[in-house]
């Protein structure tokens, strides 16, 4: 009797795992192509204007469906986590990433993004007192070394006038992403995926729209069609689809397991940078990219790498 009752549960778990993997694959595709799209849009818009347009576009797409979303199970003190979630992403994350793309290539920025899973493990080690392990520490150091080599080996071309500064800003953006992932795991069991995504976008609109209002006159009218296509893609698909699909997967699988999918983002970003923007990597940068990927694999090789499976109860909900 007990054997037959456990089968549907196992089947349901496998189904959720499958949907989670599909959601992550779609999110990776959207995020990987977003670097080239943002680089294109930055040719016509300043960082503040681009982010504001992106947030407004995402909010307009989600607005008609807002009333149909499930009501959240709010608990006292959640406002701090919700506010922190929105400040980390989109506010700080987008500011750092778009600024980084002014100084480095889309391919390099995408490669630095591979560090996000290790940053998640590092934060779990520091914040949740979970053991990271020797391989995790060595992997993080190897990947960080790769980022430095990636920056030093870059040629100062038009698409990357200051790769060291740009890649450093992208590193900070990945720290924001890691914090965002850990906090998101706390809220995902009680809040609808799209409700969280919409709330984040609303905070982004409030944060960035002043930059749009103060933009020089004629900025929007002078932008070519390809820049507007990039804005529509970034706002309508990447901002909603990427983070919405990722948030959905986080309801079904551990945060650290979902974070591993980001390892594929650099491959997509490098490919799109080459196809779309004609970007190229020097031999030293190719070695650096291998060091980053090798460090990430090393960090995830052992079971001692932190897995953020439980809500952040130890931090306190008050």
C-alpha angles and dihedrals in degrees: 000000000000090000093058093046093054093055097072090048091053091046091050091049091051090048091052090047090053094049090047091054092049091049091050092048091053092046091051091051092051094046094045092054093043094078094061091043092051091046089054093049092048088065088073107021134051116241093257093049093047094051092045091051090047093052094046091049092051093048093050091052093050098039098083090056098043098099091051094059118106115261113254123246095237120196127191111276095024091115090075092054093044091050092047091049092054095044091052094045125049099001107050096020096053093042092054096041097047090046089049091054089059089064106030138039123267090243094054092046090051092050092053087054088072088078093070096090092052091048088054089054091045092052091048088052094050100033104032097029091237115156112254097188134215095282091052093052093045091047092052092049092047092050093048089051088053091053091053091049090047090056097042093046095052120109113230097245130157092268092050112032094160110015095171092058093040095050091046090055089048089053090056089048089055090052088056090050091051092051089047092053094050093049091043090058088059093055104033095085093058104030129065114248096236093041089059091045092049093048090051090051092050090054088048092053092050090047100046107028093084086065089055093050092051094046115126114271114266095023094118096040093050095053115108122238094257090060091052091047088054091050092050091049093047095045103034100038114014101040094045102025099040099047094031092055092043091050088050092054090049089065091063107033137037118277094241091051091051090046090059089069089069087072086079094054094080092054091054092043093050092048094048092045089055096043100037105029103022093238120165135196125223119232091256090053091052088054089047091051090052089050091053093049091043091052091050092050091047091050091053097040096088129060088231092077106109118263114199096214100141130062115257094266092144091063093059130247098229 
